[in-house]
Amino acid sequence: MKNNVRVIREYMGISQTKLAKMAKISRPGLSTIENGHKQASLDTAWKIANALNVTVDDAFFNQNVRLVIQGTEHSDKITASS
């Protein structure tokens, strides 16, 4: 399943290793989720979104997040609406 985790993580300048530690999940597990090879459980999705300070919807479902990230505004929390 395609998601926004990698895009958000890279935008924030966080490595996979650091995000995995922040979310308290394994780095290989994070990699498989980012690559869409495995779906995150609800618990894992919440941990990742919380570590990135975004909603689960923005991290995993909202396709407009990519447009916001590519925009000019920077904020502490990435949201789909500017």
SEDREN-314337 format. One record per residue (C-alpha): residue number from 1; residue in one letter; x, y negated, z negated. Coordinates in steps of 0.05 Angstrom, whole numbers, plus 32768, in hexadecimal, padded with zeros to 4 digits. Each point is the difference from the previous one (the first is absolute). Layout:
REM residues N
+------+--------+------+------+------+
| sese | lumvex |    x |    y |    z |
+------+--------+------+------+------+
|  NUM |      A |    X |    Y |    Z |
...
+------+--------+------+------+------+
END
This chain:
REM residues 82
+------+--------+------+------+------+
| sese | lumvex |    x |    y |    z |
+------+--------+------+------+------+
|    1 |      M | 8000 | 8000 | 8000 |
|    2 |      K | 801C | 7FBC | 8014 |
|    3 |      N | 8009 | 7FCF | 7FC7 |
|    4 |      N | 8021 | 7FBE | 7FEF |
|    5 |      V | 802E | 8017 | 7FC9 |
|    6 |      R | 8041 | 7FFC | 8028 |
|    7 |      V | 7FEE | 7FBD | 801F |
|    8 |      I | 7FF0 | 7FE1 | 7FBC |
|    9 |      R | 803D | 8021 | 7FDF |
|   10 |      E | 8030 | 7FE6 | 8036 |
|   11 |      Y | 7FE0 | 7FBB | 7FFF |
|   12 |      M | 800C | 7FFD | 7FB5 |
|   13 |      G | 8048 | 8018 | 8009 |
|   14 |      I | 7FF7 | 803E | 7FD5 |
|   15 |      S | 8024 | 8042 | 8010 |
|   16 |      Q | 7FDB | 8042 | 8000 |
|   17 |      T | 8028 | 8015 | 7FC4 |
|   18 |      K | 7FED | 7FC2 | 7FD8 |
|   19 |      L | 7FB6 | 8005 | 8013 |
|   20 |      A | 7FFF | 804A | 7FEE |
|   21 |      K | 801D | 7FF0 | 7FBC |
|   22 |      M | 7FD0 | 7FC6 | 7FF6 |
|   23 |      A | 7FC5 | 802C | 8012 |
|   24 |      K | 801B | 803C | 7FD9 |
|   25 |      I | 7FFD | 802E | 803C |
|   26 |      S | 8037 | 8025 | 8027 |
|   27 |      R | 8024 | 7FDD | 8038 |
|   28 |      P | 7FF5 | 803A | 8030 |
|   29 |      G | 7FB6 | 7FFE | 7FEE |
|   30 |      L | 7FFD | 7FB6 | 800F |
|   31 |      S | 8023 | 800C | 8042 |
|   32 |      T | 7FCD | 8033 | 8017 |
|   33 |      I | 7FC8 | 7FD1 | 7FED |
|   34 |      E | 801F | 7FC5 | 8024 |
|   35 |      N | 800B | 802A | 803E |
|   36 |      G | 7FB8 | 8018 | 7FFF |
|   37 |      H | 8014 | 8049 | 7FF9 |
|   38 |      K | 7FDA | 8006 | 7FBE |
|   39 |      Q | 7FC5 | 7FDC | 7FE3 |
|   40 |      A | 8009 | 7FE1 | 7FBB |
|   41 |      S | 7FD2 | 8018 | 7FC9 |
|   42 |      L | 7FD6 | 7FC8 | 7FE1 |
|   43 |      D | 802E | 8000 | 7FC4 |
|   44 |      T | 803F | 7FFA | 802B |
|   45 |      A | 7FE0 | 7FCB | 802C |
|   46 |      W | 7FEF | 7FD7 | 7FC2 |
|   47 |      K | 8047 | 8007 | 7FE6 |
|   48 |      I | 801E | 7FE9 | 8042 |
|   49 |      A | 7FD0 | 7FC6 | 8008 |
|   50 |      N | 800A | 7FEA | 7FB8 |
|   51 |      A | 804C | 8002 | 8008 |
|   52 |      L | 7FFA | 7FD5 | 803F |
|   53 |      N | 7FCD | 7FD2 | 7FDD |
|   54 |      V | 7FCC | 800A | 8037 |
|   55 |      T | 7FBD | 8023 | 8002 |
|   56 |      V | 7FFA | 8049 | 8014 |
|   57 |      D | 7FD5 | 7FE7 | 803A |
|   58 |      D | 8038 | 7FD2 | 8019 |
|   59 |      A | 8036 | 8034 | 7FF7 |
|   60 |      F | 7FDB | 8039 | 8022 |
|   61 |      F | 7FC4 | 7FE9 | 8028 |
|   62 |      N | 8000 | 7FB6 | 8013 |
|   63 |      Q | 801D | 7FF8 | 8046 |
|   64 |      N | 8001 | 7FB4 | 7FFA |
|   65 |      V | 8038 | 8003 | 7FCC |
|   66 |      R | 8033 | 8004 | 8038 |
|   67 |      L | 7FE7 | 7FBE | 801C |
|   68 |      V | 8004 | 7FDD | 7FBD |
|   69 |      I | 8047 | 8019 | 7FF4 |
|   70 |      Q | 8015 | 7FE6 | 8044 |
|   71 |      G | 7FE2 | 7FBC | 7FF0 |
|   72 |      T | 8024 | 7FC5 | 7FE1 |
|   73 |      E | 7FE2 | 8001 | 7FBA |
|   74 |      H | 8025 | 8024 | 7FC9 |
|   75 |      S | 7FDE | 8012 | 7FBF |
|   76 |      D | 8009 | 802B | 7FC2 |
|   77 |      K | 7FC8 | 802C | 8018 |
|   78 |      I | 7FF5 | 8013 | 8048 |
|   79 |      T | 7FB7 | 7FFF | 8013 |
|   80 |      A | 7FD9 | 8008 | 803F |
|   81 |      S | 7FE3 | 7FBA | 7FFC |
|   82 |      S | 802D | 7FC3 | 8001 |
+------+--------+------+------+------+
END
